[in-house]
């Protein structure tokens, strides 16, 4: 099956009402809040799109909704990458791939960040590999797109507010379309 922006939207419509782990928002609410934070901060089309799609992997695995609650790492940061890489360049896909490692990084270099994590995020951190050592953190941040992943991660943690008003999914379609790989003829 070839992935398209329309199929991504359909996936959000079909499965976006699932709860975002044990947080008080749905998968779609979380995605829209994260994208809205990037949009309101005048981030690039690529960053807005990465924020919208960063947890798409949660919607395509065959695990039940409470896998993370039971301590199972669903590796969501990798699950959607093969299909997203068909559509988007690394400026979209790399921050998605790196956003879990960015949480590990932020906890290593900023103890206040760990204290601000939701309980669910603290719990998932443990089975995602825990806090990076300072050496691992130093290696992480030198990777291409790591700074973008860190910014995405900060929006990610803020995007868990029940009933927060955001633009609709259709509003963000133009940002996804603006990021599509150009087909060479």
C-alpha positions, 0 to 999 in steps of 0.5 A, spaced: 500 500 500 502 506 497 502 511 503 499 518 502 497 524 506 490 522 505 491 515 508 495 519 514 489 523 515 484 517 514 489 513 520 488 519 524 480 519 523 480 511 524 484 511 530 486 518 533 480 517 538 484 512 542 487 515 548 494 517 548 497 512 553 495 513 560 494 521 559 488 525 559 488 526 551 487 522 545 492 520 540 489 526 535 488 531 540 496 530 542 498 530 535 494 537 534 497 540 540 504 538 538 503 541 531 499 547 534 505 549 539 510 548 533 505 552 528 504 558 534 512 558 535 513 560 527 516 553 526 518 551 519 513 546 515 517 540 516 517 541 524 510 542 524 509 536 520 514 532 524 510 534 530 503 532 527 506 525 525 511 524 531 507 519 534 504 516 528 507 509 530 502 508 536 497 508 531 500 502 526 502 497 531 498 491 533 499 492 540 493 493 545 492 501 547 495 499 554 502 496 551 506 502 554 502 502 561 504 494 561 511 496 560 512 494 553 516 499 548 512 499 542 518 502 538 513 507 535 518 512 533 521 507 528 514 504 526 511 509 521 518 511 519 518 506 512 512 509 510 513 516 512 520 516 508 516 515 502 513 521 503 518 526 506 525 528 507 529 527 513 527 534 516 521 531 517 522 524 519 529 524 523 526 529 528 521 523 529 526 518 529 530 521 534 524 524 539 524 518 544 532 519 544 531 526 545 527 525 552 533 521 554 538 527 552 533 532 556 533 528 562 541 527 562 542 535 561 536 538 564 534 535 571 528 540 571 526 537 565 525 530 568 521 533 574 516 536 569 515 529 565 508 526 566 508 520 570 506 516 564 512 519 560 517 518 566 514 510 566 516 510 559 522 513 559 525 507 563 523 501 558 525 506 553 532 505 555 532 510 561 536 517 562 542 518 557 549 518 560 553 524 559 557 521 554 551 518 550 548 525 551 554 528 548 554 523 542 546 524 541 546 532 540 552 532 535 547 528 530 544 531 524 537 533 526 538 532 534 536 539 535 530 539 532 528 532 535 529 536 542 525 542 540 519 537 538 520 533 544 519 539 548 513 540 545 511 533 545 511 534 553 507 540 553 501 537 548 497 533 553 492 538 556 485 535 556 480 539 551 485 544 549 483 548 543 487 547 536 486 548 529 483 541 526 487 536 522 485 539 515 488 545 517 495 541 518 494 538 511 497 544 507 503 543 512 504 536 510 503 537 503 508 543 503 513 538 505 512 532 500 518 530 496 518 532 489 517 527 484 523 528 479 520 527 472 
